[in-house]
Amino acid sequence: MPEVSVLIATYQRCGILQRAIDSVLKQDFEDFELIIVDDCSPDATPEVVNAAAEIDSRIRYIRLPKNVGSKLGDREIFRRFVYEWSTGEYFIYLCDDDFWVSKSLLSRAMGVMKSDPSVVQVMGGQVQIYPDPVRKIPHIEEPWNYEWVPGIANGLFMKGIFPDGLIPRDDFLDLQAQMPVTRNILTGASVYRRSAFERAGVFQARKASRWQAGYELTTGVGTQGNSYYFDKPSIAANVDIGSASFRGTQLLHMNDCLVSIDIAFSKPLRDADPYDQLVLRYFEKKMKHAIIFNYVRNKLGYQLGWFGDGTLLEMRKIFKPEIRGWKFLQTAIKHGVPLSRENLRLLALCSLPSSMLPRYVKREIDRYGVHHWHREMSKWADDQVEVHLP
């Protein structure tokens, strides 16, 4: 029985599938099975996989009789992989259009897992590959930054998304709760401990979020123990405006994120003792708060014309119809998310007609500073929270 089970779920990508397969087979850790699940592709995918399986016996090919991804997404395939098809004590899921940058991804993850039983997931850093030449590194005002990646054309590494090394459970949950959208990294470089996955109840329910399963996955497993992060290029993915991240409206995506977070905390909260329930509930509310106000800032950014050049121009369609200001308030109340006075003032701002907004925004710019007014107003305020960490 192999120690690690690797999943590649694929659909109609025979032209690039081999790249993902090769990045797995080139690993210096060899005790794995590679299960390739073909979601009833109408192209030459069977020929590509069968040819690879003839060369390497660790490959197992499963072709589904009918397509499930169009309705249920990759989550259903991942769920069946974990609970039906895989055999390893550890597992990882690589998308067919992504590939592992490092040949030692599995060996370094297994080194951590075997030496420290408290670790439930080992994650690796993400490289974004842009469709057009990247002439200079973009400047961003975030805790992380971009770096060039030698050998990958148009590839930028997202440096510092998480701190390098061991991250204790509550520190990890707090980091995610602070910036859940930014830290919703690709999970294709994450190795999971099966026992922690099952304890958290991840993917056990069939009904779930449509696009944002990453919160259920990473946060859910993260409630069960410590996490570990290698802050170095580990997985590469194309930046694709046609991907699932850009489908649907902002309102649909916000609600999808909140559903995924609900599921992530559901079983851990049921199983926790009274003390830990308070801790987990705190992080759940804080994470939902950050999600809601990320979409508030997105709406304000759209109203103020911040999305308007290059690839971002194509993104403008996802802001229509806009989320109404009262909808944010209703959503926060529904999920029990506490709001500070500054939060309420920001919600009032995003309820104004676009024609009136610049005049009122100028007041906030004078008060907080040009670059940070909207972030200051959307901060989580502990003194407004009824559930405090003990």
C-alpha positions in Angstrom: 0.0 0.0 0.0 1.6 3.4 -1.0 2.1 6.1 1.6 0.8 8.9 -0.6 -2.2 9.0 -2.9 -2.1 11.6 -5.7 -5.2 12.7 -7.6 -5.3 14.4 -11.0 -8.9 15.1 -12.1 -9.1 16.0 -15.7 -11.5 17.0 -18.4 -10.8 17.7 -22.0 -7.2 18.9 -21.5 -5.2 16.2 -23.3 -2.9 18.9 -24.6 -1.5 19.9 -21.2 -2.3 16.9 -19.1 1.1 15.3 -19.7 2.8 18.3 -18.0 0.9 17.6 -14.8 1.6 13.9 -15.0 5.3 14.4 -15.6 5.6 16.8 -12.6 4.3 14.0 -10.4 6.4 11.2 -11.9 9.6 13.2 -11.6 9.3 13.4 -7.8 12.3 12.1 -5.8 9.8 10.5 -3.4 8.6 7.3 -5.1 6.1 5.6 -2.7 2.9 7.0 -4.2 0.0 6.0 -6.3 -1.2 8.4 -9.0 -5.0 8.2 -9.6 -6.1 10.0 -12.8 -9.8 10.5 -12.9 -11.2 11.4 -16.3 -14.5 13.2 -16.1 -15.7 11.6 -19.4 -13.5 13.7 -21.7 -14.5 13.7 -25.4 -10.9 14.2 -26.5 -7.8 12.0 -26.6 -7.4 11.9 -22.8 -7.7 8.1 -22.6 -4.8 7.7 -25.0 -2.6 10.1 -23.1 -3.3 8.4 -19.7 -3.1 4.8 -21.0 0.3 5.6 -22.6 1.6 7.0 -19.4 0.2 4.0 -17.4 2.0 1.6 -19.6 5.3 3.2 -18.7 4.6 3.6 -14.9 2.7 1.1 -13.0 1.9 3.6 -10.2 -0.7 5.2 -12.4 -4.3 4.1 -12.0 -6.9 5.3 -14.6 -10.5 5.9 -13.7 -12.8 7.1 -16.4 -16.3 8.2 -15.2 -19.2 7.0 -17.2 -20.8 10.5 -17.3 -19.6 14.0 -16.6 -20.1 15.2 -13.0 -17.8 18.2 -12.9 -20.2 20.4 -14.9 -22.8 20.2 -12.1 -20.8 19.3 -8.9 -17.3 20.6 -9.7 -14.0 18.9 -8.8 -15.2 18.6 -5.2 -17.3 15.5 -5.9 -14.3 13.8 -7.6 -12.0 14.8 -4.8 -14.6 13.5 -2.3 -14.8 10.1 -3.9 -11.0 10.0 -4.3 -10.6 10.4 -0.5 -13.4 8.1 0.7 -13.5 5.5 -2.1 -10.5 5.2 -4.4 -7.3 6.2 -2.6 -5.4 4.0 -0.2 -2.5 6.2 1.1 -2.3 7.6 4.7 -1.6 10.9 3.0 -2.9 12.5 -0.1 -2.8 15.5 -2.4 -4.8 16.8 -5.4 -3.2 18.3 -8.4 -5.4 20.0 -11.1 -4.8 18.9 -14.6 -3.8 22.5 -15.8 -1.3 23.0 -12.9 2.1 21.4 -12.3 4.5 21.0 -9.5 7.6 23.2 -9.8 9.7 21.3 -7.2 10.8 17.7 -7.7 11.1 17.4 -3.9 7.5 18.5 -3.1 6.4 15.1 -1.8 9.7 14.2 0.0 9.9 17.4 1.9 6.2 17.2 2.9 6.6 13.6 4.0 9.7 14.5 6.0 7.6 17.0 8.0 4.6 14.7 8.4 6.7 11.8 9.7 8.8 13.8 12.1 5.8 15.7 13.6 2.5 14.0 14.2 0.9 17.3 15.2 1.1 18.5 11.6 -2.1 17.9 9.6 -1.3 19.6 6.3 1.9 20.7 4.6 1.5 23.5 2.0 3.7 24.9 -0.7 3.9 28.3 -2.3 2.1 29.3 -5.5 3.4 30.6 -8.8 1.1 32.6 -11.1 1.8 32.3 -14.8 0.4 35.3 -16.8 -0.7 34.9 -20.4 1.2 38.0 -21.5 4.9 39.0 -20.8 5.5 40.4 -17.4 7.9 43.3 -17.8 8.1 44.4 -14.1 7.1 43.0 -10.8 3.8 44.6 -9.6 3.9 46.6 -6.4 1.3 45.6 -3.9 0.5 46.9 -0.4 0.2 43.5 1.3 2.1 41.4 3.8 3.4 39.4 0.8 5.1 40.3 -2.4 5.8 39.0 -5.9 9.2 37.5 -6.9 10.5 36.4 -10.3 10.7 32.6 -10.8 13.7 31.5 -12.8 12.9 29.1 -15.6 9.1 29.8 -15.7 8.2 32.4 -18.4 5.8 35.1 -17.1 5.8 33.4 -13.7 5.6 35.3 -10.4 5.9 33.7 -7.0 3.6 34.9 -4.3 6.2 35.3 -1.5 5.1 35.4 2.1 1.5 34.4 1.9 2.1 32.4 5.1 5.2 32.4 7.3 7.8 29.8 6.4 7.8 26.7 8.6 5.6 25.4 11.4 2.4 27.3 12.1 0.5 26.4 15.3 -3.2 25.7 14.8 -4.6 28.9 16.3 -2.0 31.1 14.6 -2.9 29.4 11.3 -6.6 30.0 11.8 -6.0 33.6 12.7 -3.9 34.2 9.6 -6.6 32.8 7.5 -9.3 34.8 9.3 -7.3 38.0 8.7 -7.0 37.6 4.9 -9.1 34.6 3.8 -9.3 35.6 0.1 -5.5 36.3 -0.2 -4.6 33.1 1.7 -7.1 30.9 -0.2 -4.1 29.5 -2.1 -4.0 26.7 -4.5 -4.3 23.4 -2.6 -2.5 21.4 -5.3 0.8 21.7 -3.4 -0.8 20.6 -0.1 -0.3 17.2 1.4 -3.0 16.2 3.9 -3.0 13.6 6.7 -6.0 11.4 6.1 -6.9 11.0 9.8 -7.2 14.7 10.3 -9.2 15.1 7.1 -11.7 12.5 8.3 -11.9 14.0 11.8 -12.8 17.4 10.3 -15.5 15.9 8.2 -14.1 17.6 5.1 -16.0 16.6 1.9 -18.2 14.1 3.7 -21.4 16.0 2.7 -22.4 16.0 -0.9 -24.1 19.4 -0.7 -21.6 22.2 -0.5 -20.2 25.3 -2.0 -20.0 25.6 -5.8 -16.6 27.3 -6.4 -15.0 28.0 -3.0 -14.3 24.5 -1.6 -10.8 25.7 -0.7 -12.1 27.1 2.6 -13.8 23.9 3.6 -10.6 22.0 2.7 -7.8 24.1 4.1 -9.6 25.6 7.1 -11.4 22.4 7.9 -8.3 20.3 8.1 -6.5 23.2 9.8 -8.8 23.0 12.8 -7.4 19.6 13.6 -3.8 20.4 14.3 -0.7 22.4 13.2 0.1 23.4 9.6 3.4 23.7 7.8 4.2 26.0 5.0 7.2 26.0 2.6 7.5 29.6 1.4 9.1 28.6 -1.9 7.8 28.0 -5.5 5.9 24.6 -5.3 3.0 24.7 -7.8 2.4 26.8 -10.9 -0.9 27.7 -12.4 -2.0 29.9 -15.3 -3.9 33.1 -14.5 -7.1 32.4 -16.6 -9.9 34.9 -16.8 -12.2 32.1 -17.9 -11.6 30.0 -14.8 -14.2 29.3 -12.1 -12.9 32.2 -10.0 -14.3 34.6 -12.5 -17.7 32.9 -13.1 -20.9 34.1 -11.5 -21.6 37.4 -9.7 -19.9 38.9 -6.7 -23.0 38.1 -4.6 -22.9 34.4 -5.6 -19.2 34.1 -4.8 -19.5 35.9 -1.5 -22.3 33.5 -0.4 -20.3 30.5 -1.8 -17.4 31.5 0.4 -19.6 31.7 3.5 -21.2 28.3 2.8 -17.7 26.8 2.5 -16.6 28.3 5.8 -19.8 27.1 7.5 -18.9 23.5 6.4 -15.3 23.9 7.5 -16.3 24.6 11.1 -19.4 22.5 11.3 -18.1 19.1 12.5 -15.1 20.6 14.4 -17.5 22.8 16.4 -19.8 19.8 17.2 -16.8 17.7 18.4 -15.0 20.4 20.3 -15.1 20.8 24.1 -16.7 24.1 25.4 -13.4 26.0 25.6 -12.4 25.0 22.0 -15.9 25.8 20.7 -15.4 29.4 21.9 -12.0 29.5 20.1 -13.3 28.1 16.8 -16.4 30.2 16.8 -14.2 33.3 17.2 -12.2 32.4 14.2 -15.3 31.5 12.2 -16.9 34.9 12.8 -13.7 36.7 12.1 -13.2 34.9 8.8 -16.7 35.6 7.7 -16.3 39.2 8.6 -13.2 39.4 6.4 -14.9 37.7 3.5 -17.9 40.1 3.6 -15.7 43.2 3.8 -13.5 42.0 1.0 -16.6 42.0 -1.2 -17.6 45.4 0.2 -14.2 46.8 -0.9 -14.6 45.1 -4.3 -17.9 46.9 -4.8 -16.4 50.3 -3.8 -13.4 49.6 -6.1 -15.8 49.0 -9.0 -17.8 52.1 -8.2 -14.7 54.2 -8.0 -13.2 52.9 -11.2 -10.3 50.9 -9.8 -11.0 47.9 -12.1 -10.4 49.2 -15.6 -7.2 48.3 -17.4 -5.7 45.2 -19.0 -7.1 41.9 -17.8 -9.1 43.7 -15.1 -11.3 45.3 -17.8 -12.7 41.8 -18.5 -13.5 41.3 -14.8 -15.9 44.2 -14.7 -18.7 41.9 -15.8 -18.6 40.1 -12.5 -19.7 43.3 -10.7 -23.0 43.4 -12.4 -25.5 43.4 -10.9 -23.8 45.1 -7.9 -24.3 43.8 -4.4 -26.7 46.3 -2.7 -25.4 47.8 0.5 -28.3 46.5 2.6 -27.4 43.0 1.4 -24.0 43.1 3.1 -25.7 44.1 6.3 -28.4 41.4 6.0 -25.6 38.8 5.3 -23.6 39.9 8.3 -26.7 39.6 10.6 -27.6 36.2 9.1 -24.2 34.8 10.0 -23.9 36.5 13.4 -21.0 38.6 12.3 -20.4 41.6 14.6 -20.0 45.1 13.1 -18.2 48.1 14.5 -19.3 51.6 13.9 -16.6 52.1 11.3 -17.9 48.9 9.5 -21.4 50.4 9.5 -20.1 53.7 8.1 -18.4 51.8 5.3 -21.6 49.9 4.5 -23.4 53.2 4.3 -20.8 54.5 1.9 -21.2 51.6 -0.5 -24.9 52.2 -0.5 -24.5 55.6 -2.0 -25.0 56.2 -5.8 -21.7 56.2 -7.7 -22.2 59.9 -8.5 -22.2 60.9 -4.8 -19.5 58.5 -3.7 -16.4 60.5 -4.5 -17.4 63.5 -2.4 -18.0 61.3 0.7 -14.9 59.2 0.1 -12.8 62.3 0.1 -13.8 62.8 3.8 -12.5 59.3 4.6 -9.3 59.9 2.7 -8.6 63.0 4.7 -9.4 61.1 7.9 -7.4 57.9 7.3 -5.0 58.5 4.4 -5.2 58.0 0.7 -4.3 54.3 0.5 -5.8 52.8 3.6 -9.1 54.4 4.4 -11.2 51.5 3.2 -9.1 48.9 5.0 -9.2 50.9 8.2 -13.0 51.1 8.0 -13.4 47.4 7.3 -11.2 46.1 10.2 -12.4 43.5 12.6 -12.8 45.1 16.0 -12.4 42.8 19.0 -14.1 45.2 21.3 -17.3 44.7 19.3 -17.2 40.9 19.6 -19.4 39.1 22.0 -17.4 35.9 21.8 -13.8 36.5 23.1 -10.9 34.1 23.2 -10.6 32.9 26.8 
